[in-house]
């Protein structure tokens, strides 16, 4: 295979339900329209998403004598936490950790925290999850129309959300920790995300060159 120009590579996965035409329209028409509005109105564009982090997720490597597989003591208990986060092209990172399901009420609380202290209106881009479109959320957004507005990504297109790479970043750090309890997991998540919050250059790098138009806001 190498002789004919192939090499082993980790593939990118795309949902077969994704409509490429809708994704192209989003990139080439809908997002530029949102960015133009944001520029005119002085709004900040954020992308947000949710993710679960499990105690049993381990990855990475460690040093050991050649031929001897290292053993790391970890808990056999299974527990998890959810997190919500939002990023923008300027390197801003906001987050919230949740013990339990991400419900409409939880998402509304996240939106409330996101706009608290913001000196500019926020255009928040999320996927089409039912929680994001719940009546409770719509009511909150309507009541705070001067501070926040929601926009939606095309279906089955998580790769269009620059908040996705924060999952990989945070999970890679958490996977190397040997937390023993749910409280320990929560503390570790908070530590990693607080550290990421202080590294705007890393957050901004989640907006890759092919989607540099996202930096227009």
Backbone as a printed PyTorch tensor [residue, N CA C, xyz], in Angstrom:
tensor([[[  0.8250,  -1.1920,   0.0000],
         [  0.0000,   0.0000,   0.0000],
         [  0.8710,   1.2590,   0.0000]],

        [[  1.9880,   1.2050,   0.7310],
         [  2.8610,   2.3780,   0.7500],
         [  3.4220,   2.6710,  -0.6370]],

        [[  3.6530,   1.6270,  -1.3880],
         [  4.2260,   1.8070,  -2.7090],
         [  3.3090,   2.5770,  -3.6410]],

        [[  2.0100,   2.5280,  -3.3850],
         [  1.0670,   3.2420,  -4.2540],
         [  0.5320,   4.5130,  -3.5810]],

        [[  1.2450,   4.9600,  -2.5210],
         [  0.9170,   6.2540,  -1.9290],
         [ -0.0060,   6.2400,  -0.7290]],

        [[ -0.2690,   5.0670,  -0.1380],
         [ -1.1430,   4.9850,   1.0310],
         [ -0.3110,   4.8700,   2.3080]],

        [[ -0.8920,   5.2960,   3.4230],
         [ -0.2720,   5.1330,   4.7300],
         [ -1.3790,   4.9100,   5.7570]],

        [[ -1.0760,   4.2170,   6.8510],
         [ -2.1030,   4.0230,   7.8940],
         [ -2.3810,   5.3400,   8.6010]],

        [[ -3.6490,   5.7300,   8.6910],
         [ -4.0370,   6.9980,   9.2920],
         [ -5.2900,   6.8040,  10.1290]],

        [[ -5.4190,   7.6280,  11.1640],
         [ -6.6400,   7.5950,  11.9620],
         [ -7.7370,   8.3240,  11.1940]],

        [[ -8.8420,   7.6730,  10.9030],
         [ -9.8810,   8.3090,  10.0820],
         [-10.7100,   9.3080,  10.8750]],

        [[-11.3340,  10.2230,  10.1520],
         [-12.3360,  11.1110,  10.7270],
         [-13.6990,  10.4810,  10.4730]],

        [[-14.5480,  10.4740,  11.4790],
         [-15.8580,   9.8530,  11.3410],
         [-16.9280,  10.9150,  11.1060]],

        [[-17.8100,  10.6620,  10.1590],
         [-18.9110,  11.5450,   9.8540],
         [-20.2030,  10.7340,   9.8740]],

        [[-21.2330,  11.2780,  10.4800],
         [-22.5240,  10.5880,  10.5140],
         [-23.0660,  10.4450,   9.0960]],

        [[-23.5360,   9.2470,   8.7680],
         [-24.0570,   9.0470,   7.4250],
         [-25.3190,   9.8790,   7.1950]],

        [[-25.9710,  10.3120,   8.3090],
         [-27.1810,  11.1230,   8.1710],
         [-26.8680,  12.5640,   7.7840]],

        [[-25.6000,  12.9690,   7.8530],
         [-25.2480,  14.3570,   7.5540],
         [-25.5680,  14.6990,   6.0990]],

        [[-26.1100,  15.8900,   5.9020],
         [-26.4180,  16.3810,   4.5570],
         [-25.3120,  17.3630,   4.1480]],

        [[-24.4100,  16.9580,   3.2410],
         [-23.2990,  17.8330,   2.8540],
         [-23.7650,  19.1810,   2.3040]],

        [[-24.9170,  19.1830,   1.6360],
         [-25.4190,  20.4400,   1.0760],
         [-25.7710,  21.4280,   2.1860]],

        [[-26.3670,  20.9240,   3.2610],
         [-26.7090,  21.7940,   4.3840],
         [-25.4540,  22.3210,   5.0710]],

        [[-24.4410,  21.4540,   5.1850],
         [-23.1810,  21.8680,   5.8040],
         [-22.5040,  22.9460,   4.9550]],

        [[-22.4930,  22.7480,   3.6450],
         [-21.8930,  23.7480,   2.7560],
         [-22.6370,  25.0710,   2.8480]],

        [[-23.9560,  25.0030,   2.9040],
         [-24.7510,  26.2360,   2.9990],
         [-24.4690,  26.9530,   4.3120]],

        [[-24.2980,  26.1530,   5.3830],
         [-23.9700,  26.7530,   6.6780],
         [-22.6440,  27.4990,   6.6090]],

        [[-21.6170,  26.8380,   6.0650],
         [-20.2770,  27.4300,   6.0140],
         [-20.2160,  28.6470,   5.0940]],

        [[-20.8500,  28.5100,   3.9420],
         [-20.6860,  29.5370,   2.9150],
         [-21.7170,  30.6490,   2.9710]],

        [[-22.8620,  30.4050,   3.5910],
         [-23.9300,  31.4150,   3.5810],
         [-24.3940,  31.8060,   4.9750]],

        [[-24.8270,  30.8160,   5.7700],
         [-25.4450,  31.1360,   7.0530],
         [-24.4530,  31.7150,   8.0570]],

        [[-23.2920,  31.0620,   8.2190],
         [-22.3450,  31.6020,   9.1900],
         [-21.8390,  32.9850,   8.8010]],

        [[-21.4290,  33.2160,   7.5390],
         [-21.0030,  34.5760,   7.1750],
         [-22.0760,  35.6230,   7.4600]],

        [[-23.3550,  35.2380,   7.3240],
         [-24.4400,  36.1700,   7.6160],
         [-24.4810,  36.4940,   9.1190]],

        [[-24.2890,  35.4500,   9.9430],
         [-24.2590,  35.6580,  11.3960],
         [-23.0680,  36.5330,  11.7710]],

        [[-21.9150,  36.2500,  11.1700],
         [-20.6960,  37.0140,  11.4730],
         [-20.8480,  38.4740,  11.0700]],

        [[-21.4860,  38.7080,   9.9360],
         [-21.6930,  40.0840,   9.4840],
         [-22.5990,  40.8400,  10.4550]],

        [[-23.6450,  40.1810,  10.9170],
         [-24.5360,  40.7990,  11.9100],
         [-23.7860,  41.1000,  13.1980]],

        [[-22.9750,  40.1320,  13.6410],
         [-22.2150,  40.3140,  14.8720],
         [-21.2890,  41.5270,  14.7600]],

        [[-20.6890,  41.6850,  13.6040],
         [-19.7810,  42.8190,  13.4030],
         [-20.5510,  44.1280,  13.4290]],

        [[-21.7070,  44.1550,  12.7730],
         [-22.5120,  45.3740,  12.7480],
         [-23.0170,  45.7540,  14.1320]],

        [[-23.4450,  44.7380,  14.8870],
         [-24.0840,  44.9820,  16.1770],
         [-23.1140,  44.9260,  17.3550]],

        [[-21.8550,  44.6330,  17.0850],
         [-20.8660,  44.5740,  18.1580],
         [-21.0530,  43.3790,  19.0740]],

        [[-21.5840,  42.2810,  18.5400],
         [-21.8430,  41.0790,  19.3440],
         [-20.6360,  40.1440,  19.3080]],

        [[-20.5550,  39.2760,  20.3020],
         [-19.5250,  38.2400,  20.3570],
         [-20.1350,  36.9100,  19.9490]],

        [[-19.4440,  36.1640,  19.1090],
         [-19.9200,  34.8420,  18.6940],
         [-19.2380,  33.7770,  19.5450]],

        [[-20.0380,  32.9200,  20.1480],
         [-19.5440,  31.7660,  20.8890],
         [-20.1420,  30.5020,  20.2890]],

        [[-19.3910,  29.4090,  20.3620],
         [-19.9030,  28.0770,  20.0380],
         [-19.9590,  27.2780,  21.3330]],

        [[-21.0380,  26.5560,  21.5660],
         [-21.1880,  25.8050,  22.8210],
         [-21.5720,  24.3560,  22.5400]],

        [[-21.2660,  23.5080,  23.5210],
         [-21.6150,  22.0890,  23.4100],
         [-21.5530,  21.4530,  24.7920]],

        [[-22.0080,  20.1920,  24.8760],
         [-21.9600,  19.4330,  26.1180],
         [-21.1510,  18.1520,  25.9070]],

        [[-20.6190,  17.6170,  27.0110],
         [-19.8490,  16.3780,  26.9270],
         [-19.8830,  15.6610,  28.2680]],

        [[-19.8470,  14.3330,  28.2260],
         [-19.7590,  13.5340,  29.4340],
         [-18.3340,  13.0320,  29.6290]],

        [[-17.8870,  12.9520,  30.8750],
         [-16.5440,  12.4540,  31.1920],
         [-16.6810,  11.3310,  32.2110]],

        [[-16.1550,  10.1460,  31.8870],
         [-16.3000,   8.9710,  32.7340],
         [-15.0190,   8.6900,  33.5190]],

        [[-15.2030,   8.0670,  34.6680],
         [-14.0520,   7.6950,  35.4980],
         [-13.2270,   6.5950,  34.8440]],

        [[-13.8500,   5.7750,  34.0130],
         [-13.1490,   4.6430,  33.4160],
         [-12.4470,   4.9550,  32.1150]],

        [[-12.4320,   6.2360,  31.7140],
         [-11.7730,   6.5980,  30.4560],
         [-10.2930,   6.8440,  30.7050]],

        [[ -9.4400,   5.9800,  30.1690],
         [ -7.9990,   6.1250,  30.3410],
         [ -7.3170,   6.0660,  28.9850]],

        [[ -6.2920,   6.8870,  28.8310],
         [ -5.5400,   6.8930,  27.5890],
         [ -4.1380,   7.4160,  27.8700]],

        [[ -3.3160,   7.4910,  26.8560],
         [ -1.9600,   8.0020,  27.0350],
         [ -0.9670,   6.9000,  27.3770]],

        [[  0.2720,   7.2800,  27.6180],
         [  1.3530,   6.3340,  27.9030],
         [  2.1040,   6.7510,  29.1630]],

        [[  2.9080,   5.8420,  29.6800],
         [  3.7980,   6.1550,  30.7940],
         [  5.0760,   5.3530,  30.6090]],

        [[  6.1140,   5.6930,  31.3470],
         [  7.4030,   5.0260,  31.1880],
         [  7.4210,   3.6960,  31.9440]],

        [[  8.1170,   2.7190,  31.3740],
         [  8.2780,   1.4160,  32.0180],
         [  9.4750,   0.7110,  31.4000]],

        [[  9.9680,  -0.2850,  32.0910],
         [ 11.0780,  -1.0950,  31.5760],
         [ 10.6220,  -1.8090,  30.3090]],

        [[ 11.4870,  -1.8530,  29.3170],
         [ 11.1520,  -2.5140,  28.0540],
         [ 10.7080,  -3.9510,  28.3180]],

        [[  9.5750,  -4.3220,  27.7720],
         [  9.0630,  -5.6710,  27.9210],
         [  8.1750,  -5.8760,  29.1360]],

        [[  8.0280,  -4.8430,  29.9710],
         [  7.1780,  -4.9500,  31.1560],
         [  6.0470,  -3.9220,  31.0920]],

        [[  4.8550,  -4.4090,  30.8790],
         [  3.7000,  -3.5110,  30.7770],
         [  3.4270,  -2.8540,  32.1280]],

        [[  3.4080,  -1.5260,  32.1860],
         [  3.1710,  -0.8460,  33.4690],
         [  1.7260,  -1.0210,  33.9440]],

        [[  1.5390,  -1.0460,  35.2290],
         [  0.2090,  -1.1400,  35.8280],
         [ -0.0170,   0.0990,  36.6840]],

        [[ -1.1030,   0.7910,  36.4290],
         [ -1.4630,   1.9890,  37.1850],
         [ -2.6930,   1.6680,  38.0290]],

        [[ -2.6160,   1.9260,  39.3060],
         [ -3.7480,   1.6860,  40.1920],
         [ -4.8350,   2.7260,  39.9250]],

        [[ -6.0280,   2.2520,  39.6230],
         [ -7.1620,   3.1420,  39.3600],
         [ -8.4040,   2.5350,  39.9980]],

        [[ -9.4350,   3.3350,  40.1180],
         [-10.6630,   2.8410,  40.7240],
         [-11.4500,   1.9630,  39.7560]],

        [[-12.1060,   0.9370,  40.3110],
         [-12.9740,   0.1030,  39.5000],
         [-14.3990,   0.6250,  39.4810]],

        [[-14.6590,   1.6460,  40.2820],
         [-15.9960,   2.2410,  40.3230],
         [-16.2630,   3.0060,  39.0310]],

        [[-17.5320,   3.0500,  38.6630],
         [-17.9160,   3.7480,  37.4390],
         [-18.8070,   4.9280,  37.8010]],

        [[-18.3540,   6.1230,  37.4730],
         [-19.1620,   7.3100,  37.6730],
         [-18.7880,   8.3210,  36.6010]],

        [[-19.6420,   9.2790,  36.3970],
         [-19.4010,  10.2540,  35.3330],
         [-19.9920,  11.6080,  35.6940]],

        [[-19.5310,  12.6170,  34.9940],
         [-20.0380,  13.9770,  35.1260],
         [-20.2090,  14.5560,  33.7290]],

        [[-21.0960,  15.5130,  33.6140],
         [-21.2750,  16.2140,  32.3490],
         [-20.7230,  17.6240,  32.4760]],

        [[-20.3480,  18.1780,  31.3560],
         [-19.8740,  19.5530,  31.3620],
         [-20.4630,  20.2900,  30.1730]],

        [[-20.6720,  21.5660,  30.3310],
         [-21.0600,  22.4500,  29.2450],
         [-19.9560,  23.4740,  29.0790]],

        [[-19.6770,  23.8470,  27.8550],
         [-18.6450,  24.8530,  27.6360],
         [-18.9600,  25.6660,  26.3970]],

        [[-18.3240,  26.8240,  26.3150],
         [-18.4870,  27.7120,  25.1650],
         [-17.1460,  28.3580,  24.8550]],

        [[-16.8210,  28.4790,  23.5770],
         [-15.5480,  29.0700,  23.1500],
         [-15.7980,  30.0870,  22.0440]],

        [[-14.8590,  31.0120,  21.9080],
         [-14.9090,  31.8830,  20.7370],
         [-13.5140,  32.0260,  20.1470]],

        [[-13.4460,  32.6480,  18.9720],
         [-12.1940,  32.7100,  18.2260],
         [-11.1550,  33.5940,  18.8900]],

        [[-11.5800,  34.4060,  19.8620],
         [-10.6320,  35.2480,  20.5760],
         [ -9.9680,  34.5060,  21.7360]],

        [[-10.3390,  33.2340,  21.9360],
         [ -9.7050,  32.4290,  22.9760],
         [-10.4360,  32.4210,  24.3030]],

        [[-11.6510,  32.9640,  24.3410],
         [-12.4390,  32.9300,  25.5700],
         [-13.0480,  31.5420,  25.7620]],

        [[-13.0570,  31.0870,  27.0060],
         [-13.5580,  29.7490,  27.3290],
         [-14.3880,  29.8380,  28.6020]],

        [[-15.6570,  29.4530,  28.5160],
         [-16.5440,  29.4330,  29.6650],
         [-17.0480,  28.0130,  29.8530]],

        [[-17.2430,  27.5880,  31.1010],
         [-17.6510,  26.2030,  31.3220],
         [-18.4860,  26.0540,  32.5860]],

        [[-19.1490,  24.9120,  32.6890],
         [-19.9230,  24.5540,  33.8770],
         [-19.9490,  23.0350,  33.9770]],

        [[-19.7200,  22.4980,  35.1760],
         [-19.7540,  21.0500,  35.4040],
         [-21.0850,  20.6690,  36.0310]],

        [[-21.6330,  19.5290,  35.5870],
         [-22.9630,  19.1130,  36.0330],
         [-22.9180,  17.6670,  36.5150]],

        [[-23.4530,  17.4250,  37.6830],
         [-23.5920,  16.0650,  38.2040],
         [-25.0160,  15.6180,  37.8880]],

        [[-25.1770,  14.9450,  36.7700],
         [-26.5010,  14.5400,  36.3280],
         [-26.7130,  14.9130,  34.8700]],

        [[-27.9350,  14.7300,  34.4040],
         [-28.2630,  14.9990,  33.0070],
         [-28.2470,  16.4960,  32.7180]],

        [[-27.9430,  16.8090,  31.4590],
         [-28.0440,  18.1960,  31.0070],
         [-29.4740,  18.4020,  30.5290]],

        [[-30.2620,  19.0480,  31.3360],
         [-31.6670,  19.3080,  31.0350],
         [-31.8340,  20.7420,  30.5290]],

        [[-33.0580,  21.0700,  30.1450],
         [-33.3410,  22.4370,  29.7050],
         [-33.0480,  23.4310,  30.8190]],

        [[-33.3520,  23.0530,  32.0530],
         [-33.0960,  23.9390,  33.1810],
         [-31.5930,  24.1510,  33.3840]],

        [[-30.8210,  23.0850,  33.2210],
         [-29.3600,  23.1950,  33.3450],
         [-28.8060,  24.0910,  32.2460]],

        [[-29.2990,  23.9000,  31.0210],
         [-28.8160,  24.7120,  29.9050],
         [-29.2000,  26.1760,  30.0990]],

        [[-30.4000,  26.4070,  30.6060],
         [-30.8100,  27.7810,  30.8850],
         [-29.8720,  28.4140,  31.9220]],

        [[-29.4790,  27.6370,  32.9340],
         [-28.5560,  28.1320,  33.9540],
         [-27.2120,  28.4770,  33.3220]],

        [[-26.7790,  27.6410,  32.3970],
         [-25.5190,  27.9080,  31.6990],
         [-25.6050,  29.2060,  30.9060]],

        [[-26.7200,  29.4180,  30.2160],
         [-26.8950,  30.6530,  29.4490],
         [-26.8790,  31.8700,  30.3760]],

        [[-27.5240,  31.7280,  31.5310],
         [-27.5500,  32.8180,  32.4970],
         [-26.1400,  33.1690,  32.9530]],

        [[-25.3330,  32.1420,  33.2180],
         [-23.9520,  32.3860,  33.6290],
         [-23.1390,  32.9980,  32.4990]],

        [[-23.4230,  32.5710,  31.2790],
         [-22.6600,  33.0460,  30.1290],
         [-22.8530,  34.5380,  29.9060]],

        [[-24.0630,  35.0310,  30.1050],
         [-24.3130,  36.4440,  29.8460],
         [-24.0020,  37.3290,  31.0500]],

        [[-23.8410,  36.7050,  32.2280],
         [-23.5310,  37.4910,  33.4270],
         [-22.1570,  38.1480,  33.2920]],

        [[-22.1260,  39.4320,  33.3870],
         [-20.8650,  40.1630,  33.3030],
         [-20.4150,  40.4550,  31.8810]],

        [[-21.1280,  39.9150,  30.8900],
         [-20.7470,  40.1670,  29.4970],
         [-21.0700,  41.6080,  29.1310]],

        [[-20.1190,  42.3120,  28.5350],
         [-20.3390,  43.7040,  28.1620],
         [-20.8100,  43.8580,  26.7290]],

        [[-21.0140,  42.7250,  26.0540],
         [-21.5190,  42.7400,  24.6810],
         [-22.5600,  41.6430,  24.5210]],

        [[-23.4240,  41.8180,  23.5530],
         [-24.4250,  40.7960,  23.2650],
         [-23.7230,  39.5400,  22.7600]],

        [[-24.2750,  38.3750,  23.0670],
         [-23.6740,  37.1130,  22.6710],
         [-24.5400,  36.4090,  21.6370]],

        [[-23.9270,  36.0310,  20.5420],
         [-24.5420,  35.1500,  19.5500],
         [-24.0060,  33.7570,  19.8390]],

        [[-24.8560,  32.8660,  20.3270],
         [-24.4100,  31.5350,  20.7250],
         [-24.8630,  30.5040,  19.7050]],

        [[-23.8920,  29.7460,  19.1850],
         [-24.1720,  28.7350,  18.1680],
         [-24.0810,  27.3500,  18.8020]],

        [[-25.1490,  26.5680,  18.6750],
         [-25.2330,  25.2370,  19.2720],
         [-25.8140,  24.2650,  18.2530]],

        [[-25.8070,  22.9860,  18.6060],
         [-26.4340,  22.0140,  17.7130],
         [-27.9460,  21.9740,  17.9840]],

        [[-28.6280,  21.0980,  17.2690],
         [-30.0850,  21.0740,  17.3550],
         [-30.6480,  20.1580,  18.4260]],

        [[-29.8920,  19.8750,  19.4780],
         [-30.3880,  19.0150,  20.5480],
         [-31.6960,  19.5850,  21.1060]],

        [[-32.6740,  18.7130,  21.4130],
         [-33.9620,  19.1820,  21.9390],
         [-33.8420,  20.1030,  23.1490]],

        [[-32.8300,  19.8740,  23.9940],
         [-32.6480,  20.7340,  25.1690],
         [-32.4170,  22.1840,  24.7510]],

        [[-31.6870,  22.3790,  23.6500],
         [-31.3770,  23.7340,  23.1950],
         [-32.6010,  24.4480,  22.6400]],

        [[-33.6210,  23.6780,  22.2760],
         [-34.8190,  24.2710,  21.6750],
         [-36.0320,  24.1730,  22.5940]],

        [[-35.8120,  23.7640,  23.8330],
         [-36.9150,  23.6000,  24.7780],
         [-37.6080,  24.9370,  25.0540]],

        [[-38.8820,  24.8610,  25.4190],
         [-39.6590,  26.0700,  25.6780],
         [-39.0270,  26.9160,  26.7800]],

        [[-38.5220,  26.2570,  27.8050],
         [-37.8810,  26.9640,  28.9140],
         [-36.7090,  27.8000,  28.4230]],

        [[-35.9340,  27.2240,  27.5060],
         [-34.7730,  27.9200,  26.9540],
         [-35.2230,  29.0530,  26.0360]],

        [[-36.2080,  28.7730,  25.1860],
         [-36.7090,  29.8080,  24.2820],
         [-37.2350,  31.0150,  25.0570]],

        [[-37.9490,  30.7310,  26.1390],
         [-38.4840,  31.8160,  26.9620],
         [-37.3610,  32.6580,  27.5550]],

        [[-36.3240,  31.9910,  28.0700],
         [-35.1930,  32.7120,  28.6480],
         [-34.5280,  33.5970,  27.6020]],

        [[-34.3210,  33.0520,  26.4050],
         [-33.6640,  33.8140,  25.3410],
         [-34.5280,  35.0100,  24.9300]],

        [[-35.8280,  34.8030,  24.8470],
         [-36.7340,  35.9020,  24.4990],
         [-36.6980,  36.9980,  25.5590]],

        [[-36.6510,  36.5960,  26.8190],
         [-36.6230,  37.5740,  27.9160],
         [-35.2960,  38.3170,  27.9870]],

        [[-34.2600,  37.7460,  27.3920],
         [-32.9320,  38.3620,  27.4030],
         [-32.4480,  38.6250,  25.9760]],

        [[-33.3930,  38.9920,  25.1190],
         [-33.0850,  39.1570,  23.6920],
         [-32.0030,  40.2020,  23.4480]],

        [[-31.8820,  41.1630,  24.3210],
         [-30.8630,  42.1860,  24.1370],
         [-29.4810,  41.7410,  24.5530]],

        [[-29.3840,  40.5290,  25.1460],
         [-28.1030,  40.0540,  25.6620],
         [-27.6220,  38.7660,  24.9970]],

        [[-28.5620,  37.9710,  24.4600],
         [-28.1630,  36.6900,  23.8600],
         [-29.1380,  36.2810,  22.7650]],

        [[-28.6090,  35.6270,  21.7590],
         [-29.4260,  35.0630,  20.6750],
         [-28.8290,  33.7090,  20.2940]],

        [[-29.6950,  32.7290,  20.0300],
         [-29.2320,  31.3920,  19.6730],
         [-29.3100,  31.1620,  18.1670]],

        [[-28.3170,  30.4310,  17.6720],
         [-28.2850,  29.9930,  16.2800],
         [-27.9440,  28.5060,  16.2880]],

        [[-28.3410,  27.8020,  15.2120],
         [-28.1960,  26.3500,  15.2250],
         [-27.3780,  25.8380,  14.0470]],

        [[-26.4890,  24.9090,  14.3720],
         [-25.6790,  24.2270,  13.3620],
         [-26.5500,  23.2860,  12.5370]],

        [[-26.0900,  22.8900,  11.3530],
         [-26.8330,  21.8880,  10.5900],
         [-26.8100,  20.5470,  11.3240]],

        [[-27.8040,  19.6780,  11.0830],
         [-27.8570,  18.3880,  11.7870],
         [-26.6340,  17.5190,  11.5070]],

        [[-26.2200,  16.7730,  12.5230],
         [-25.1390,  15.7800,  12.4100],
         [-23.8430,  16.3800,  11.8630]],

        [[-23.4890,  17.5650,  12.3520],
         [-22.2680,  18.2090,  11.8700],
         [-21.4280,  18.7280,  13.0360]],

        [[-21.0410,  17.8500,  13.9710],
         [-20.2540,  18.3100,  15.1250],
         [-18.8970,  18.8750,  14.7420]],

        [[-18.3710,  18.4700,  13.5870],
         [-17.0570,  18.9720,  13.1750],
         [-17.0930,  20.4710,  12.8520]],

        [[-18.3010,  21.0230,  12.7120],
         [-18.4250,  22.4600,  12.4610],
         [-18.4170,  23.2690,  13.7540]],

        [[-18.3420,  22.5850,  14.8930],
         [-18.3730,  23.2600,  16.1840],
         [-16.9690,  23.3000,  16.7910]],

        [[-16.3200,  24.4580,  16.8560],
         [-14.9700,  24.5420,  17.4210],
         [-14.8910,  24.2290,  18.9130]],

        [[-16.0360,  24.0680,  19.5630],
         [-15.9950,  23.6630,  20.9710],
         [-15.7120,  22.1680,  21.1070]],

        [[-15.9020,  21.4120,  20.0370],
         [-15.6520,  19.9630,  20.0730],
         [-14.2250,  19.6240,  20.5040]],

        [[-13.1880,  20.2870,  19.9680],
         [-11.8190,  19.9250,  20.3700],
         [-11.5300,  20.1220,  21.8540]],

        [[-12.3160,  20.9620,  22.5350],
         [-12.0680,  21.1020,  23.9710],
         [-12.3630,  19.7930,  24.6810]],

        [[-13.3040,  18.9970,  24.1390],
         [-13.5810,  17.6790,  24.7160],
         [-12.3180,  16.8450,  24.7110]],

        [[-11.7080,  16.7580,  23.5130],
         [-10.5130,  15.9250,  23.3700],
         [ -9.4010,  16.4180,  24.2860]],

        [[ -9.2430,  17.7400,  24.3630],
         [ -8.1870,  18.3130,  25.2050],
         [ -8.4100,  17.9600,  26.6770]],

        [[ -9.6190,  18.2110,  27.1670],
         [ -9.9170,  17.9650,  28.5740],
         [ -9.8830,  16.4730,  28.8830]],

        [[-10.4890,  15.6630,  28.0250],
         [-10.5300,  14.2190,  28.2760],
         [ -9.1420,  13.6040,  28.2690]],

        [[ -8.2580,  14.1110,  27.4040],
         [ -6.8880,  13.5870,  27.3600],
         [ -6.1620,  13.8580,  28.6720]],

        [[ -6.4240,  15.0280,  29.2650],
         [ -5.7990,  15.3600,  30.5500],
         [ -6.4050,  14.5320,  31.6790]],

        [[ -7.7220,  14.4120,  31.6700],
         [ -8.4120,  13.6740,  32.7290],
         [ -8.0480,  12.1940,  32.6680]],

        [[ -7.8740,  11.6650,  31.4510],
         [ -7.6020,  10.2380,  31.2800],
         [ -6.3030,   9.8060,  31.9410]],

        [[ -5.3870,  10.7470,  32.1320],
         [ -4.0990,  10.4160,  32.7530],
         [ -4.1480,  10.5210,  34.2730]],

        [[ -5.2490,  11.0430,  34.7960],
         [ -5.3860,  11.1700,  36.2500],
         [ -5.9380,   9.8710,  36.8270]],

        [[ -5.6630,   9.6130,  38.0690],
         [ -6.1580,   8.3920,  38.7230],
         [ -7.1110,   8.7800,  39.8480]],

        [[ -8.2230,   9.3810,  39.4600],
         [ -9.2030,   9.8120,  40.4560],
         [ -9.8920,   8.5920,  41.0640]],

        [[-10.2470,   8.7070,  42.3280],
         [-10.8480,   7.5890,  43.0490],
         [-12.3350,   7.7870,  43.3270]],

        [[-12.8010,   9.0320,  43.3010],
         [-14.1850,   9.3270,  43.6530],
         [-14.7840,  10.3130,  42.6490]],

        [[-16.0950,  10.4430,  42.6880],
         [-16.7610,  11.4060,  41.8170],
         [-16.3320,  12.8250,  42.1600]],

        [[-16.1700,  13.0990,  43.4570],
         [-15.7210,  14.4250,  43.8690],
         [-14.3110,  14.6940,  43.3600]],

        [[-13.4770,  13.6380,  43.3670],
         [-12.1220,  13.7860,  42.8410],
         [-12.1420,  14.0590,  41.3410]],

        [[-13.0640,  13.3930,  40.6350],
         [-13.2040,  13.6190,  39.1950],
         [-13.6500,  15.0560,  38.9310]],

        [[-14.6010,  15.5130,  39.7340],
         [-15.0910,  16.8900,  39.5730],
         [-13.9710,  17.8950,  39.8030]],

        [[-13.1600,  17.6630,  40.8230],
         [-12.0430,  18.5670,  41.1180],
         [-11.0340,  18.5740,  39.9790]],

        [[-10.7650,  17.3910,  39.4260],
         [ -9.7870,  17.2860,  38.3450],
         [-10.2970,  17.9800,  37.0820]],

        [[-11.5740,  17.7830,  36.7730],
         [-12.1670,  18.4610,  35.6190],
         [-12.0680,  19.9710,  35.7930]],

        [[-12.4150,  20.4340,  36.9870],
         [-12.3740,  21.8730,  37.2630],
         [-10.9440,  22.4000,  37.1160]],

        [[ -9.9770,  21.6460,  37.6140],
         [ -8.5810,  22.0740,  37.5320],
         [ -8.1350,  22.1960,  36.0770]],

        [[ -8.4530,  21.1670,  35.2810],
         [ -8.0340,  21.1580,  33.8760],
         [ -8.7060,  22.2860,  33.0990]],

        [[ -9.9960,  22.5030,  33.3420],
         [-10.7070,  23.5240,  32.5800],
         [-10.3270,  24.9360,  33.0230]],

        [[-10.0500,  25.1110,  34.3020],
         [ -9.5620,  26.4170,  34.7740],
         [ -8.2130,  26.7360,  34.1340]],

        [[ -7.3800,  25.7200,  34.0150],
         [ -6.0700,  25.9230,  33.3880],
         [ -6.2390,  26.2770,  31.9140]],

        [[ -7.1490,  25.5790,  31.2270],
         [ -7.4100,  25.8650,  29.8260],
         [ -7.9570,  27.2850,  29.6530]],

        [[ -8.7540,  27.7230,  30.5970],
         [ -9.3390,  29.0610,  30.5530],
         [ -8.2610,  30.1380,  30.5620]],

        [[ -7.0990,  29.8080,  31.1380],
         [ -6.0000,  30.7700,  31.2230],
         [ -5.0400,  30.6640,  30.0340]],

        [[ -5.4170,  29.8500,  29.0300],
         [ -4.5620,  29.6740,  27.8540],
         [ -5.3570,  29.9980,  26.5930]],

        [[ -5.6560,  31.2880,  26.3790],
         [ -6.4760,  31.6670,  25.2240],
         [ -5.8890,  31.2530,  23.8740]],

        [[ -4.5710,  31.1710,  23.7930],
         [ -3.9590,  30.7690,  22.5180],
         [ -4.3430,  29.3290,  22.1680]],

        [[ -4.4030,  28.4630,  23.1910],
         [ -4.8070,  27.0730,  22.9610],
         [ -6.2720,  27.0270,  22.5320]],

        [[ -7.1150,  27.7850,  23.2330],
         [ -8.5400,  27.8040,  22.8900],
         [ -8.7370,  28.3190,  21.4660]],

        [[ -8.0290,  29.3820,  21.1070],
         [ -8.1520,  29.9370,  19.7590],
         [ -7.6980,  28.9450,  18.7000]],

        [[ -6.7610,  28.0570,  19.0670],
         [ -6.2690,  27.0750,  18.0910],
         [ -7.3180,  26.0330,  17.7450]],

        [[ -8.3950,  25.9640,  18.5200],
         [ -9.4790,  25.0370,  18.2150],
         [-10.2900,  25.5020,  17.0170]],

        [[-10.0150,  26.7300,  16.5810],
         [-10.6470,  27.2570,  15.3740],
         [ -9.6560,  27.0630,  14.2340]],

        [[ -9.7190,  25.9300,  13.5190],
         [ -8.6890,  25.5880,  12.5320],
         [ -8.7160,  26.4930,  11.3100]],

        [[ -7.5910,  26.4870,  10.5920],
         [ -7.4260,  27.3300,   9.4140],
         [ -8.5430,  27.1690,   8.3940]],

        [[ -9.0050,  25.9260,   8.0850],
         [-10.0720,  25.7920,   7.0900],
         [-11.3560,  26.5190,   7.4800]],

        [[-11.5400,  26.8140,   8.7690],
         [-12.7400,  27.5300,   9.2000],
         [-12.3530,  28.8900,   9.7690]],

        [[-11.3070,  29.4850,   9.1710],
         [-10.8090,  30.7430,   9.7040],
         [-11.8600,  31.8390,   9.6250]],

        [[-12.8910,  31.6630,   8.7980],
         [-13.9650,  32.6370,   8.7520],
         [-14.6280,  32.7840,  10.1010]],

        [[-14.4680,  31.7620,  10.9940],
         [-15.0410,  31.8540,  12.3210],
         [-14.3710,  32.9480,  13.1460]],

        [[-13.2270,  33.4210,  12.6900],
         [-12.5090,  34.4490,  13.4390],
         [-13.0040,  35.8500,  13.1070]],

        [[-14.0300,  35.9570,  12.2630],
         [-14.5010,  37.2730,  11.8450],
         [-15.2140,  38.0120,  12.9490]],

        [[-15.6920,  37.2940,  13.9890],
         [-16.4630,  37.9530,  15.0400],
         [-15.5470,  38.6450,  16.0420]]])
